[in-house]
Amino acid sequence: MLEYIVLGAIQGITEWLPVSSEGIITVAYSELLAAPVSDAIPYALWLHAGTAMSAIVSFKSQIVKLMREVVSIPKKPSNILVFLLISTVISGLVGLPLFIMIDKLSESVGLSAMVLVGILMIATGAIQFVKPTLPKQTSDQTPVLDALLAGFAQGLSVLPGLSRSGLTISVLVLRKVDKQSAITLSFIMSIPASLAASTYIILSDKVDVSTEHIVAGLVAFIFGLITIQGLVKIASRINFGMFVIPIGILMLAGAAWEWIGT
């Protein structure tokens, strides 16, 4: 039980930082429970349900406003509603096939999966060193192209090691969305994607809904709720590329060491 509580806490903290919570959970799960990567990746997606609930509570006013708009069936929906609908659909179209492919490959790749996670962690860090252009628009002004690109980035982040928040925020900032609006959009658009991924994991029997798993999800929710506001402020001020790249290098070094040992 202690290991699952630790995993839930890690998810609750790292979800709000551009460091790939899925990649970190995948590695932590494999090491703490001596489990294969094929089990770790679905479990990482399961824990996203907990932090998705944290995001719902934290952004409840914006979500309630969006739900009221959906119910009213407006003739001309707001830009943010259009953005969320398009980005969610694109995320699913990109992310689901990728997950199915990873799920099949992870059963046979073994040690090389750690290498892939390490490489993608380094890529996540490198992306954060790209200098953004000057901000010119807010979340209320995001066009369709921004939604397509952000949705594509979120779909790609199903690959363990690629940071969902890091990719989506970077894409939006490079598209001239101011950083605070980009952060808010990134976390709101994560809610339907995370809940859909967790539901798929359960329905496909990738994760058993055991007491330990429920506790871990609850811990992820609690830690996510406690840390979201503070960590979002930190994430907007610090370039986490300097931390993510060394983690990726350590993963590659660990995989190399293990390979030499065998």
NULUM-59621 format. One line per 3 residues: number of its first residue (from 1); their letters; for each residue x, y, z of C-alpha. Coordinates in Angstrom, 3 decimals, padded with zeros to 6 digits. Example, Ala and Ser with C-alpha at 12.3 -4.5 7.8 and 13.67 -1.06 7.14 Angstrom:
BEGIN
1) AS) 012.300,-004.500,007.800 ~ 013.670,-001.060,007.140;
***
This chain:
BEGIN
1) MLE) 000.000,000.000,000.000 ~ 002.847,002.393,000.819 ~ 004.246,002.097,-002.695;
4) YIV) 000.860,002.981,-004.207 ~ 000.501,005.983,-001.888 ~ 003.940,007.190,-002.996;
7) LGA) 002.961,006.783,-006.657 ~ -000.243,008.769,-006.100 ~ 001.711,011.555,-004.399;
10) IQG) 004.234,011.682,-007.254 ~ 001.399,011.974,-009.779 ~ -000.336,014.705,-007.766;
13) ITE) 002.814,016.803,-007.705 ~ 004.375,016.194,-011.114 ~ 001.173,016.533,-013.190;
16) WLP) 001.349,020.333,-012.913 ~ 004.997,020.552,-013.914 ~ 006.394,020.196,-017.453;
19) VSS) 008.379,017.098,-016.502 ~ 006.242,014.220,-017.878 ~ 004.366,012.761,-014.923;
22) EGI) 003.600,009.706,-017.080 ~ 007.284,009.058,-017.711 ~ 008.187,009.488,-014.043;
25) ITV) 005.298,007.277,-012.868 ~ 006.230,004.629,-015.435 ~ 009.788,004.474,-014.124;
28) AYS) 008.748,004.697,-010.447 ~ 006.092,001.984,-010.857 ~ 008.536,-000.336,-012.576;
31) ELL) 011.175,000.174,-009.881 ~ 008.969,000.214,-006.758 ~ 006.843,-002.768,-007.741;
34) AAP) 009.370,-004.575,-009.963 ~ 006.701,-004.548,-012.666 ~ 007.103,-004.549,-016.460;
37) VSD) 006.632,-001.358,-018.486 ~ 003.558,-002.941,-020.086 ~ 001.849,-002.666,-016.670;
40) AIP) 003.381,000.687,-015.719 ~ 002.090,002.757,-018.650 ~ -001.625,001.914,-018.175;
43) YAL) -001.254,002.532,-014.439 ~ 000.260,005.956,-015.098 ~ -002.782,006.827,-017.231;
46) WLH) -005.115,005.519,-014.496 ~ -003.608,007.946,-011.956 ~ -004.451,010.846,-014.270;
49) AGT) -008.089,010.426,-013.210 ~ -007.128,011.674,-009.749 ~ -005.393,014.801,-010.971;
52) AMS) -008.167,015.408,-013.511 ~ -010.579,015.678,-010.575 ~ -008.153,018.116,-008.931;
55) AIV) -008.234,020.259,-012.065 ~ -012.047,020.145,-012.121 ~ -012.209,021.472,-008.560;
58) SFK) -009.485,024.079,-009.150 ~ -011.025,025.438,-012.369 ~ -014.655,024.876,-011.386;
61) SQI) -015.799,028.416,-012.232 ~ -014.478,028.203,-015.796 ~ -015.869,024.688,-016.208;
64) VKL) -019.320,025.657,-014.920 ~ -019.350,028.566,-017.374 ~ -018.439,026.223,-020.232;
67) MRE) -021.089,023.675,-019.222 ~ -023.760,026.373,-019.135 ~ -022.709,027.418,-022.618;
70) VVS) -022.947,023.821,-023.862 ~ -026.426,023.394,-022.360 ~ -027.660,026.632,-023.924;
73) IPK) -026.554,025.398,-027.390 ~ -025.332,028.810,-028.590 ~ -025.503,029.705,-032.266;
76) KPS) -022.023,031.175,-031.982 ~ -019.978,029.310,-029.318 ~ -017.124,031.092,-027.586;
79) NIL) -013.579,030.693,-028.864 ~ -012.521,028.796,-025.742 ~ -015.348,026.247,-026.139;
82) VFL) -014.442,025.715,-029.791 ~ -010.791,025.366,-028.769 ~ -011.581,022.711,-026.156;
85) LIS) -013.880,020.707,-028.447 ~ -011.384,020.640,-031.321 ~ -008.336,019.954,-029.135;
88) TVI) -010.135,017.107,-027.337 ~ -011.153,015.392,-030.584 ~ -007.658,015.736,-032.060;
91) SGL) -006.096,014.454,-028.826 ~ -008.208,011.314,-029.030 ~ -007.512,010.722,-032.719;
94) VGL) -003.754,011.023,-032.148 ~ -003.428,009.579,-028.647 ~ -005.544,006.419,-028.849;
97) PLF) -003.713,004.785,-031.799 ~ -000.386,005.723,-030.195 ~ -001.377,004.141,-026.897;
100) IMI) -002.514,000.930,-028.601 ~ 000.803,000.771,-030.443 ~ 002.813,001.428,-027.256;
103) DKL) 000.767,-001.115,-025.330 ~ 001.604,-003.819,-027.863 ~ 005.266,-002.872,-028.121;
106) SES) 005.844,-002.508,-024.373 ~ 005.140,-006.192,-023.834 ~ 008.216,-007.132,-025.840;
109) VGL) 010.680,-004.224,-025.806 ~ 011.744,-004.609,-022.161 ~ 014.894,-002.609,-021.389;
112) SAM) 014.674,-000.544,-024.562 ~ 011.465,001.004,-023.194 ~ 013.573,002.736,-020.540;
115) VLV) 015.807,004.059,-023.306 ~ 012.757,005.451,-025.137 ~ 011.475,007.162,-021.984;
118) GIL) 014.898,008.686,-021.384 ~ 015.144,010.017,-024.944 ~ 011.656,011.518,-024.780;
121) MIA) 012.414,013.116,-021.405 ~ 015.433,014.806,-022.985 ~ 013.207,015.953,-025.873;
124) TGA) 010.713,017.367,-023.357 ~ 013.479,019.354,-021.693 ~ 014.882,020.603,-024.990;
127) IQF) 011.480,021.920,-026.101 ~ 011.361,024.159,-023.044 ~ 014.517,025.976,-024.129;
130) VKP) 012.847,027.179,-027.330 ~ 012.387,030.921,-027.022 ~ 008.725,031.939,-027.380;
133) TLP) 007.542,034.897,-029.402 ~ 005.982,037.908,-027.706 ~ 002.433,037.217,-026.460;
136) KQT) -000.351,038.802,-028.495 ~ -003.501,036.899,-027.580 ~ -005.340,035.488,-024.580;
139) SDQ) -007.376,032.314,-024.127 ~ -010.474,034.089,-025.485 ~ -008.740,034.752,-028.796;
142) TPV) -007.263,031.338,-029.624 ~ -008.016,030.367,-033.249 ~ -008.768,026.932,-034.688;
145) LDA) -005.137,026.314,-035.694 ~ -004.065,026.711,-032.069 ~ -006.622,024.073,-031.034;
148) LLA) -005.413,021.665,-033.733 ~ -001.764,022.050,-032.729 ~ -002.438,021.860,-028.983;
151) GFA) -004.648,018.797,-029.458 ~ -001.974,017.116,-031.570 ~ 000.651,017.881,-028.897;
154) QGL) -001.579,016.491,-026.159 ~ -002.177,013.322,-028.187 ~ 001.569,012.832,-028.648;
157) SVL) 002.104,013.108,-024.895 ~ 000.655,009.620,-024.418 ~ 004.256,008.583,-025.154;
160) PGL) 005.844,008.153,-021.691 ~ 008.574,010.767,-021.346 ~ 006.833,013.528,-023.300;
163) SRS) 005.297,016.080,-020.966 ~ 001.646,016.822,-021.722 ~ 001.713,020.206,-020.012;
166) GLT) 005.170,021.017,-021.343 ~ 004.181,020.295,-024.954 ~ 000.770,021.983,-024.923;
169) ISV) 001.951,025.083,-023.082 ~ 004.997,025.408,-025.353 ~ 002.835,025.088,-028.479;
172) LVL) 000.381,027.723,-027.260 ~ 003.116,030.135,-026.161 ~ 004.855,029.753,-029.520;
175) RKV) 001.477,030.525,-031.089 ~ 001.568,033.856,-029.197 ~ -000.869,032.946,-026.399;
178) DKQ) 000.246,034.614,-023.163 ~ 001.762,032.119,-020.735 ~ -000.875,032.355,-017.981;
181) SAI) -003.680,031.752,-020.487 ~ -001.668,028.898,-022.022 ~ -001.294,027.239,-018.604;
184) TLS) -005.016,027.572,-017.852 ~ -006.001,026.197,-021.269 ~ -003.524,023.344,-020.937;
187) FIM) -004.945,022.136,-017.639 ~ -008.586,022.529,-018.628 ~ -008.038,020.648,-021.894;
190) SIP) -006.331,017.871,-019.919 ~ -009.540,017.043,-018.024 ~ -011.570,015.292,-020.778;
193) ASL) -008.432,013.619,-022.160 ~ -007.372,012.272,-018.750 ~ -010.856,011.047,-017.847;
196) AAS) -011.247,009.389,-021.260 ~ -007.846,007.687,-020.943 ~ -008.643,006.411,-017.435;
199) TYI) -012.039,005.128,-018.553 ~ -010.464,003.318,-021.498 ~ -007.880,001.739,-019.178;
202) ILS) -010.612,000.401,-016.884 ~ -012.929,-000.832,-019.649 ~ -010.072,-002.621,-021.409;
205) DKV) -009.030,-004.334,-018.137 ~ -005.541,-002.841,-018.280 ~ -005.794,-001.935,-014.578;
208) DVS) -007.761,-003.704,-011.857 ~ -009.837,-001.336,-009.731 ~ -008.393,-002.647,-006.467;
211) TEH) -008.273,-000.961,-003.069 ~ -004.630,-000.026,-003.603 ~ -005.349,001.568,-006.959;
214) IVA) -008.327,003.536,-005.627 ~ -006.229,004.787,-002.711 ~ -003.460,005.837,-005.098;
217) GLV) -005.977,007.748,-007.242 ~ -007.370,009.455,-004.137 ~ -003.869,010.426,-003.013;
220) AFI) -003.178,011.832,-006.499 ~ -006.381,013.890,-006.194 ~ -005.493,015.228,-002.732;
223) FGL) -001.887,016.077,-003.584 ~ -002.968,017.549,-006.909 ~ -005.543,019.760,-005.213;
226) ITI) -003.064,020.957,-002.593 ~ -000.219,021.685,-004.992 ~ -001.832,022.860,-008.227;
229) QGL) -001.934,026.613,-007.585 ~ 001.578,026.853,-006.173 ~ 003.152,024.595,-008.760;
232) VKI) 001.451,026.408,-011.644 ~ 003.056,029.642,-010.410 ~ 006.429,027.916,-010.153;
235) ASR) 006.055,026.352,-013.598 ~ 005.362,029.764,-015.130 ~ 008.618,031.172,-013.751;
238) INF) 011.141,028.338,-013.969 ~ 012.483,026.568,-017.036 ~ 012.239,022.911,-016.041;
241) GMF) 014.281,021.849,-019.031 ~ 017.385,022.063,-016.837 ~ 015.884,019.387,-014.563;
244) VIP) 014.175,017.154,-017.128 ~ 017.209,016.686,-019.372 ~ 019.433,015.329,-016.546;
247) IGI) 016.629,012.912,-015.546 ~ 016.491,011.642,-019.136 ~ 020.277,011.254,-019.205;
250) LML) 020.189,009.308,-015.912 ~ 017.536,006.983,-017.378 ~ 019.719,006.318,-020.403;
253) AGA) 022.729,005.746,-018.154 ~ 020.725,003.371,-015.953 ~ 019.511,001.429,-018.973;
256) AWE) 023.082,001.217,-020.306 ~ 024.370,000.027,-016.926 ~ 021.678,-002.625,-016.710;
259) WIG) 022.400,-003.732,-020.270 ~ 026.126,-004.052,-019.503 ~ 025.288,-006.055,-016.391;
262) T) 023.298,-008.550,-018.417;
***
